[in-house]
Amino acid sequence: MRKVLMGNHAVSWGAGLSGVEVIAAYPITPQTQVVELLSEMCATGEVGARFLKVESEHSAMAACIGASAAGARAFTATSSQGLALMHEMLHWAAGARTPVVLANINRAMGPPWNIWTEQTDSLAQRDTGWMQVYCQNNQEVLDSIIQAFKVSEQVLLPTMVVLDAFVLSHTMEAVEIPDRVDAERYLPPFDPPFKLDPSEPHTFGGLGGTDAYFELRYKIQRAMDEALGVWERSGEEYGRLFGRPYGLIETYLAEDADICIITSSSIASTARVAVDRLRAAGTRAGLLRIRVFRPFPAAKIRSVLSSVKKAVVIDRNISFGAGGIFHQEVRAAAHGTNGGTPIVGFVTGLGGRDVTADDVMEMVRSAEAMGEPSEEVLFRGVRL
């Protein structure tokens, strides 16, 4: 079936097709439409989930953790301040190895209040133990929700599927909706190896002393390492079933590029246009889009960087005192292995400010004109 869907409703359809059994709902702009449509689907019986109306985002995540620990497939959605309120429970979800899936609609953090897109809210959670996927369009949003459950339930880690506020969340695009039977074939029912079960008692959430805590954290890291391959295999299987394969990264004309743009989310679509224009003007530009941010696809990125003369990382986020977060991660992954290829980072588009193809082209040309950047944090589009 093909429908015109906004990004938020693509999330709803993805969750519904995933056979979710518990949905914890608390509204926040610009996420609210996700749980609104799911509430309608539950009311009509189209989705057979228990719909829980909770009093806060903290409670929403707590409900999902409890449901997942009991063996149910659990889902919720949030944005910005709501994600920040969940922070404590995000650590708990990962530490308890519950494969919850959360859709986060990227929204700038206050103050001042801002409802438009910026990645700092989700990237501030990068060390909680959650896997993170950044979507480029509404089709990928729907597909990634289904794949997130597939991967999470194999490695027993939660996943955050991330999309841009308004650029995707409220923008309508044509989306292919998989047949429910095919979706169930791809994503069978959740059957965890351990769950809350009175007939087979275990201790959950007990004290982890010095004799066990370290090893439990070690196992989370090993699960992240394993997840790199699981994401790739699950994306390939999805492609065989539905004709849309997915990987950890996506490249465009990067094979023979002299300069490579590295970015994520919807800016990647804009950057693709910029690459075509730069090529027409004589600059051999290419694009690397980071789709899966956690676990970080360092080897894939190093492979692409090994053949380019320079890279330009475009961040719609900032770690104050350090700069763009994708830029930091790319430089760390490439350090000492990319032959000294300069990697120039720009911070732009904060608070939802538009990032145009002309902006991307100007950042590329600025990077071409410099050697190593003179400042650690370079900004594009600041109006002073």
C-alpha positions as CSV (number, residue, x, y, z in Angstrom):
1,M,0.0,0.0,0.0
2,R,1.2,3.5,-0.8
3,K,0.1,6.4,1.3
4,V,1.0,10.1,1.7
5,L,2.2,10.3,5.3
6,M,3.8,12.9,7.5
7,G,6.9,11.7,9.3
8,N,5.1,11.4,12.6
9,H,2.5,9.1,11.1
10,A,5.2,7.1,9.4
11,V,6.5,6.4,12.9
12,S,2.9,5.3,14.0
13,W,2.6,3.0,11.0
14,G,6.0,1.5,11.7
15,A,5.2,0.8,15.3
16,G,1.8,-0.7,14.4
17,L,3.4,-3.0,11.8
18,S,5.9,-4.1,14.3
19,G,3.3,-5.7,16.4
20,V,3.8,-3.6,19.5
21,E,2.1,-4.8,22.6
22,V,2.5,-1.8,24.9
23,I,2.6,1.9,23.9
24,A,3.3,4.4,26.6
25,A,2.1,7.9,25.6
26,Y,2.8,11.4,26.8
27,P,2.4,14.4,24.4
28,I,5.0,16.9,23.5
29,T,5.4,19.1,20.4
30,P,6.4,18.0,17.8
31,Q,5.9,14.4,18.6
32,T,2.3,14.3,19.7
33,Q,0.8,13.2,16.4
34,V,2.8,9.9,16.7
35,V,0.9,8.7,19.8
36,E,-2.4,10.4,18.7
37,L,-2.6,8.2,15.6
38,L,-1.5,5.1,17.6
39,S,-4.3,5.8,20.1
40,E,-6.8,5.8,17.2
41,M,-5.3,2.6,15.8
42,C,-5.6,0.9,19.2
43,A,-9.2,2.2,19.7
44,T,-10.2,0.6,16.3
45,G,-8.4,-2.6,16.9
46,E,-6.0,-2.0,14.0
47,V,-3.2,-2.2,16.5
48,G,-3.7,-4.7,19.3
49,A,-1.5,-2.9,21.9
50,R,-2.2,-1.8,25.5
51,F,-2.2,2.0,25.3
52,L,-0.9,3.5,28.5
53,K,-1.6,7.2,29.2
54,V,1.1,8.3,31.7
55,E,1.9,11.5,33.6
56,S,5.3,12.2,32.2
57,E,8.0,11.1,29.8
58,H,9.9,9.6,32.8
59,S,6.9,7.5,33.5
60,A,6.5,6.6,29.8
61,M,10.0,5.1,29.7
62,A,9.5,3.4,33.0
63,A,6.3,1.8,31.7
64,C,8.1,0.6,28.6
65,I,11.0,-0.9,30.6
66,G,8.5,-2.8,32.8
67,A,6.6,-4.1,29.8
68,S,9.7,-5.1,28.0
69,A,11.0,-6.9,31.1
70,A,7.8,-8.8,31.2
71,G,8.3,-10.0,27.6
72,A,6.1,-7.4,25.7
73,R,7.2,-5.4,22.7
74,A,7.2,-1.8,23.9
75,F,7.3,1.6,22.2
76,T,7.1,5.3,23.0
77,A,8.0,8.6,21.4
78,T,9.2,12.0,22.6
79,S,11.2,15.1,21.8
80,S,13.6,17.5,23.4
81,Q,12.8,18.3,27.0
82,G,10.8,15.1,27.2
83,L,13.8,13.1,26.2
84,A,15.9,15.0,28.8
85,L,13.3,14.0,31.5
86,M,13.7,10.4,30.4
87,H,17.5,10.5,30.9
88,E,17.6,8.5,34.1
89,M,15.4,5.8,32.6
90,L,17.3,5.6,29.4
91,H,20.3,4.4,31.4
92,W,18.0,1.9,33.1
93,A,16.6,0.6,29.8
94,A,20.0,-0.1,28.4
95,G,21.5,-1.5,31.7
96,A,18.5,-3.8,32.1
97,R,19.0,-5.0,28.5
98,T,15.4,-4.2,27.5
99,P,14.9,-3.8,23.7
100,V,12.5,-0.8,23.9
101,V,12.2,1.3,20.7
102,L,11.8,5.1,21.1
103,A,11.1,7.5,18.3
104,N,12.7,10.9,19.1
105,I,11.6,13.9,16.9
106,N,14.7,16.1,17.1
107,R,13.8,19.4,18.7
108,A,16.1,22.1,20.1
109,M,16.6,22.2,23.8
110,G,15.5,25.3,25.8
111,P,15.9,27.9,26.9
112,P,14.8,29.9,25.0
113,W,11.9,27.8,24.0
114,N,12.2,26.5,20.4
115,I,10.2,23.8,18.7
116,W,12.3,23.4,15.6
117,T,14.9,20.8,14.7
118,E,18.3,20.3,16.2
119,Q,20.1,17.1,17.0
120,T,21.5,18.1,20.4
121,D,18.6,16.5,22.3
122,S,19.3,12.9,21.1
123,L,23.1,13.3,20.8
124,A,23.2,14.3,24.5
125,Q,22.0,10.8,25.2
126,R,24.8,9.1,23.2
127,D,26.4,7.5,26.3
128,T,23.3,5.9,27.8
129,G,23.8,2.6,25.9
130,W,21.0,3.2,23.4
131,M,21.5,2.5,19.7
132,Q,20.7,5.5,17.5
133,V,19.4,5.7,13.9
134,Y,19.1,9.1,12.0
135,C,16.6,9.1,9.2
136,Q,16.7,11.0,5.9
137,N,13.1,10.8,4.8
138,N,9.7,9.5,5.8
139,Q,10.1,6.1,4.1
140,E,13.2,5.5,6.1
141,V,11.4,6.5,9.2
142,L,8.7,3.8,8.8
143,D,11.3,1.2,7.7
144,S,13.7,2.0,10.5
145,I,11.1,1.5,13.3
146,I,10.5,-2.1,12.1
147,Q,14.2,-2.7,11.8
148,A,14.9,-1.2,15.2
149,F,12.8,-3.9,16.9
150,K,14.5,-6.6,14.8
151,V,18.0,-5.5,15.8
152,S,17.2,-4.6,19.4
153,E,15.6,-7.9,20.2
154,Q,18.7,-9.8,18.8
155,V,21.3,-7.9,20.8
156,L,19.0,-6.9,23.8
157,L,19.7,-3.2,23.6
158,P,17.1,-0.3,23.2
159,T,17.0,1.8,20.0
160,M,16.2,5.4,19.4
161,V,15.0,6.2,15.9
162,V,15.5,9.9,15.2
163,L,13.9,12.3,12.7
164,D,13.9,16.0,12.2
165,A,11.1,18.2,13.7
166,F,8.9,19.7,11.0
167,V,11.4,19.0,8.2
168,L,10.2,15.4,8.4
169,S,7.7,15.1,11.3
170,H,5.0,17.4,9.7
171,T,6.0,17.1,6.0
172,M,4.0,14.9,3.8
173,E,5.7,12.3,1.5
174,A,4.6,9.2,-0.4
175,V,5.5,6.2,1.7
176,E,5.3,2.5,0.8
177,I,3.6,0.6,3.7
178,P,4.6,-3.1,3.9
179,D,1.9,-5.7,4.0
180,R,1.3,-6.8,7.6
181,V,1.9,-10.5,6.9
182,D,5.3,-9.7,5.3
183,A,6.2,-7.4,8.2
184,E,5.4,-10.2,10.7
185,R,7.5,-12.6,8.6
186,Y,10.4,-10.2,8.9
187,L,9.8,-9.4,12.6
188,P,8.5,-12.5,14.4
189,P,7.0,-12.2,17.9
190,F,9.3,-11.1,20.8
191,D,10.5,-14.0,22.9
192,P,13.1,-12.8,25.3
193,P,15.5,-15.3,26.9
194,F,14.7,-13.9,30.4
195,K,11.6,-12.2,31.5
196,L,9.5,-11.5,34.6
197,D,7.6,-14.8,35.1
198,P,6.2,-16.0,38.5
199,S,6.6,-19.6,37.3
200,E,10.3,-19.1,36.6
201,P,11.6,-16.6,39.2
202,H,14.7,-14.5,38.6
203,T,16.0,-11.4,40.3
204,F,15.7,-8.2,38.2
205,G,17.3,-4.9,39.1
206,G,19.2,-6.1,42.1
207,L,22.4,-4.7,43.5
208,G,25.4,-5.2,41.2
209,G,28.5,-5.2,43.4
210,T,32.1,-4.8,42.4
211,D,32.2,-8.5,41.6
212,A,29.6,-8.2,38.7
213,Y,29.0,-4.5,37.6
214,F,32.1,-4.2,35.4
215,E,31.3,-7.4,33.5
216,L,27.7,-6.3,32.9
217,R,29.0,-3.1,31.3
218,Y,31.5,-5.0,29.3
219,K,28.7,-7.1,27.9
220,I,26.8,-4.0,26.8
221,Q,29.8,-2.9,24.8
222,R,30.2,-6.3,23.2
223,A,26.5,-6.2,22.3
224,M,27.1,-2.8,20.6
225,D,30.0,-4.4,18.7
226,E,27.8,-7.3,17.6
227,A,25.0,-4.8,16.6
228,L,27.1,-3.4,13.8
229,G,26.8,-6.6,11.9
230,V,23.2,-7.2,12.9
231,W,22.2,-3.8,11.6
232,E,23.8,-4.6,8.2
233,R,22.3,-8.1,8.0
234,S,18.8,-6.9,9.1
235,G,19.0,-4.1,6.5
236,E,19.9,-6.5,3.7
237,E,17.1,-8.8,4.7
238,Y,14.7,-5.9,4.7
239,G,15.9,-5.1,1.2
240,R,15.2,-8.6,-0.1
241,L,11.7,-8.6,1.3
242,F,10.6,-5.0,0.6
243,G,13.1,-3.7,-2.1
244,R,14.7,-1.1,0.2
245,P,18.0,-2.3,1.7
246,Y,19.7,-0.2,4.4
247,G,23.2,-0.1,5.8
248,L,25.1,1.7,8.5
249,I,26.1,4.5,6.1
250,E,25.0,5.6,2.7
251,T,27.3,7.1,0.1
252,Y,26.7,9.2,-3.0
253,L,29.4,9.7,-5.6
254,A,32.0,9.2,-2.9
255,E,34.1,6.6,-4.9
256,D,36.0,9.1,-6.9
257,A,35.5,12.2,-4.8
258,D,38.3,14.6,-3.9
259,I,36.2,16.2,-1.1
260,C,33.5,14.3,0.9
261,I,30.6,15.9,2.8
262,I,29.7,13.9,5.9
263,T,26.4,14.6,7.5
264,S,23.1,12.9,8.7
265,S,19.3,13.2,8.7
266,S,17.5,15.5,6.3
267,I,20.6,17.7,5.6
268,A,21.9,14.7,3.7
269,S,19.1,15.2,1.1
270,T,20.2,18.8,0.7
271,A,23.8,17.8,0.5
272,R,23.0,15.4,-2.4
273,V,21.8,18.4,-4.4
274,A,24.9,20.4,-3.5
275,V,27.1,17.5,-4.6
276,D,25.4,17.5,-8.1
277,R,25.9,21.3,-8.4
278,L,29.5,21.1,-7.2
279,R,30.2,18.4,-9.7
280,A,28.6,20.5,-12.5
281,A,30.9,23.3,-11.5
282,G,34.1,21.1,-11.6
283,T,34.5,20.1,-8.0
284,R,34.6,16.3,-7.5
285,A,32.4,16.2,-4.4
286,G,30.8,13.2,-2.7
287,L,28.5,12.4,0.2
288,L,28.7,10.1,3.2
289,R,25.5,10.0,5.3
290,I,25.8,8.5,8.7
291,R,22.6,6.5,9.4
292,V,23.5,4.4,12.4
293,F,25.3,6.6,14.9
294,R,25.4,4.1,17.8
295,P,27.1,1.8,17.4
296,F,29.4,4.1,15.5
297,P,30.4,2.7,12.1
298,A,34.0,3.8,12.4
299,A,35.5,1.2,10.0
300,K,33.0,2.1,7.2
301,I,33.9,5.8,7.6
302,R,37.6,5.1,7.6
303,S,37.2,3.2,4.4
304,V,35.5,6.1,2.6
305,L,38.0,8.7,4.0
306,S,40.9,6.6,2.8
307,S,40.3,7.7,-0.8
308,V,39.4,11.4,-0.4
309,K,41.7,14.4,0.0
310,K,39.5,16.3,2.4
311,A,36.3,15.8,4.4
312,V,33.7,18.4,5.5
313,V,31.5,17.4,8.4
314,I,28.2,19.3,8.8
315,D,26.6,19.2,12.3
316,R,23.1,20.4,13.3
317,N,24.1,20.1,16.9
318,I,26.8,21.3,19.3
319,S,28.7,20.1,22.3
320,F,29.6,23.3,24.0
321,G,33.3,23.6,24.5
322,A,34.1,21.0,21.9
323,G,32.0,21.7,18.7
324,G,29.9,19.5,16.4
325,I,29.4,16.0,17.8
326,F,29.5,14.1,14.5
327,H,32.7,16.0,13.7
328,Q,34.3,14.8,17.0
329,E,33.3,11.2,16.3
330,V,34.5,11.2,12.7
331,R,37.9,12.7,13.7
332,A,38.3,10.2,16.5
333,A,37.4,7.3,14.3
334,A,39.8,8.5,11.5
335,H,42.7,9.5,13.8
336,G,46.0,7.9,12.7
337,T,44.4,5.7,10.0
338,N,43.4,8.1,7.2
339,G,46.7,9.3,6.0
340,G,46.3,12.7,7.5
341,T,43.2,13.7,5.4
342,P,42.0,17.1,6.8
343,I,38.6,16.9,8.3
344,V,36.9,20.2,8.6
345,G,33.7,20.6,10.8
346,F,30.9,23.2,10.6
347,V,28.1,23.8,13.0
348,T,24.9,25.1,11.3
349,G,21.1,25.1,11.4
350,L,20.7,25.2,15.2
351,G,17.2,25.8,16.3
352,G,15.8,24.8,13.0
353,R,17.4,27.5,10.9
354,D,17.3,26.5,7.2
355,V,20.4,24.8,5.7
356,T,20.2,25.2,1.9
357,A,22.2,23.7,-0.9
358,D,24.0,27.0,-1.3
359,D,25.0,26.9,2.3
360,V,26.4,23.4,1.8
361,M,28.3,24.5,-1.3
362,E,29.8,27.5,0.6
363,M,31.0,25.2,3.4
364,V,32.7,22.9,0.9
365,R,34.4,25.9,-0.8
366,S,35.5,27.3,2.5
367,A,37.0,24.0,3.4
368,E,38.7,23.7,0.0
369,A,40.4,27.1,0.5
370,M,41.9,26.2,3.9
371,G,44.4,23.7,5.2
372,E,43.7,22.7,8.7
373,P,40.9,24.9,10.1
374,S,42.1,27.9,12.1
375,E,39.4,27.4,14.7
376,E,38.2,24.3,16.4
377,V,34.5,25.3,16.0
378,L,33.5,26.7,12.7
379,F,30.0,28.1,12.2
380,R,27.9,28.7,9.1
381,G,24.9,31.0,9.1
382,V,25.4,32.9,12.3
383,R,23.9,36.4,12.2
384,L,25.6,38.9,14.5
